[in-house]
């Protein structure tokens, strides 16, 4: 599975790269703290496959990286995606390394 670090993602955002960020956490987690991704909770991924771009780099994240890895595995195995990247360490890593003001624990 391909991964990007939080530093790599921050550089992509700062450089205004044409990427898609998908957050597979639950709505309450997303509302508490998010990095401007599109919320598609893990249990709704099968119904929302069409919302994942196949034309650009898609960064999928969750709290620590496990749920996003599960989403990517499902999409690659069942829908042929090859442009998905797991955010290594999830939003916890983002908080620790990029923005410690986030309300994540």
N, C-alpha and C positions, 0 to 999 in steps of 0.2 A: 504494500500500500504506500502510495506517495504521501509525503508529509511536507509541510512548511512550518518554519518556526514563527513565533510571534514577531520577531524582528523582521523576517522576510515579508510577513503580511503587512506590517506597519509600513515598510518601504513601498509595497505595492499600492497601499492606500495613499501614501504621501505623493507618489508618482502618478496618481490618478489612472492606474492601469485599469483596463476593462475586465474586471473580475466580478464574480458573484460570491457573496458570503451568505451561507445558510447556517442558521443556529437551530440545532435539533433538541434543545432543552425544552422544558415545560414553560407555559405562559408566565407563571409566577416568577420563575428564575429569570426569564427574559425581561420582564417588567422591572425587576430589581436592578439589573445591570445588563447592558448589551453593547456590542461594538458595531451597531448599525447593520447587522445582518438581517436577513429575512427569516422570520420564525416559521419553521416547519417541524413541530414536535416529532420525535422519533417514531411514535406509534402512528403518525399520519403520513409518513414517507411513502408507503405503498399507494396511497390515494393521491399523492401529490408529485408523482414522478415527472409529470410534464412541467413542473415549476423549476426543475433543475436544468440549467442550460447545458447543451451539448456543444456549444460553439465557443465557449470561453473557459478559462480556468475557474473552477468552482472550489472555494474553500469551505469545508464543512467543519463546524465546531460544536462543542458542548462544554460541560464544566471542566472535564479533565482529559477528554479524548476518547473515552471508551464508547459512548453512545454514537459519536460521529463516526468512529471506525466501524461500528455495526451498520450504520446507514450506508456508508460507502461500500462495504462488503456486499450488502444486499443489492445496491444499485449496479455494481460492477457485475455481479453474478447473474442477475435476472434481467438487466436492461442494457448491458453492454457499454456502460459508461467507461471512459478512459481518461477523463479530464478532471477527476475529483482528487482533492488533496485534503488530508486530515490536518487540522491545526494541532501541532504537537503541544501537549500540555493543556489544551483548551483555554477557556477564559480565566482559569486560575493562573496559568502562565502569563496571560496578557496582564492580569492584575499585578503579578509579581515583577514583571519585567518592563511593562509599558505604562500602565496607568493604575497606580495603587489607590486611587480614589474610588474604584469600583466597589460596589457592595456585594462581594462574592465571598463565600466561605465554604 
